[in-house]
Amino acid sequence: MRVKDYQAILQAASEVLGGAMHIVDAEGISILYNEEMAKLEKVKVKDVLGKPFRESFSFIPEEESTLFRALTKNEPTLKKQQTYLNIYGKKITTVNSTVPIVVDGKVVAAMEVARDITDIKNMSDTILDLRSVEAGGGGSRSRESKGIRRYTFEDIEGRNTNFEEALAKAAKAAKNDVSVLIYGETGTGKELFAQSIHYDGLRRKGPFLAQNCAAIPETLLEGVLFGTAKGGFTGAIDRAGLFEQASGGTLLLDEISAMPYELQGKLLRVLQEEYIRRVGGDKDIPIDVRIIATINEPAEKLIEEGALRSDLYYRLAILNIAIPPLRERKDDIPLLVERFLEKYNDRFGTRIERVSPEAMDRLMNYDYPGNVRELENIVMSAVSMTDSGDCLEEKDIDTGSGYNKTPEKIADFEEGKESLSAYMEKIEKSIIRRHLRANKGNVSRTASELGMVRQNLQHKIKKYNL
């Protein structure tokens, strides 16, 4: 088979398999450059394929080119973030892995695969910029400034014995400055507890910043937390991370078990040594931040599964607070319903003053996999949609919303009635709902079962309103 035939086969295979891919031979000639890579880098395949890659990408400094290092130094680069201008001057951020291909001890080619994270990078930069503005106000801002609600213990409702014990622990935490670990299922009110500890605590005059560790790709999370130094990686700028921005206040790390294991080790060192070093920097920066972390599965289970480092757990759990799920504090449901009625009467201009015994029975006999958040959504929906006058009736209470609704039966695809993509979305929605229901809303477990990245599943849940 001719060399050209092999190249054609490789090119076709790369298009079918998907993913952005670029391969150069030992002379630096591009022998494979697929449409996905061309789309990512906003260039044309014909302008790259069969030409020296240094000519096609002369806008990237040679010392920063991972392909150049792979060819000339036999140096692999794994999951490296790069921000650069393409040939048309458009700024692009990618995560690249580049490896030399070695035969008989000699580098004969280099292969690069890439993922475009430009939109995600822009999002994380925006988050940091907004957090910087928010943190800059410190305690001089009112709790309701810029329409952002700030919670204290006065905003937390509950008289259940176990719940009051959790509240008492949180109140004690507000009187000191140690790290806190809060465990509770999704929707139990972990951030309410965290904000209350801060705003009723010793650091109330400092900023309160929160970051969901599952919401930012692992390639960007380190920079979001610790900041970046100019020259640390291609396109990096000097930017303060959340630890610096939260100085004098509190940093909430939500779903900390979603943080990559290696990054958990770096966080542990920061907590022990009380200084950070920006990504790519060499300067030690002292920090003065209280850490509150949350998990939505038992710590023992997370440690056993390798999702949470045991040494980090013991460092964080100086004060350990467990918030009971709503199914274990059903005696609080009437009180919570009363408060939610007040809230949504004000919002919707309604005057619903009571709940019928039948409606309350239905609310009391439901298990609430989404916890207090789900109860609030049920009441909000009932208040906004009811035509029952001043009383919520059983017919107004829908406990089958969101992912807990029984998955619909999907008829066979009928050509002409709907597009294939719309039909496939219905199937996808049904599958995700079924697994979420089986896992009682646990996103991490559902993502694992479905073989999905957690962030992608969260996007689908939001898209399908599950």
Summary of the structure (lengths in Angstrom):
residues: 466
radius of gyration: 26.5
end to end distance: 52.7
largest distance: 83.0
contacts: 1429
relative contact order: 0.08
helix: 48%
strand: 18%
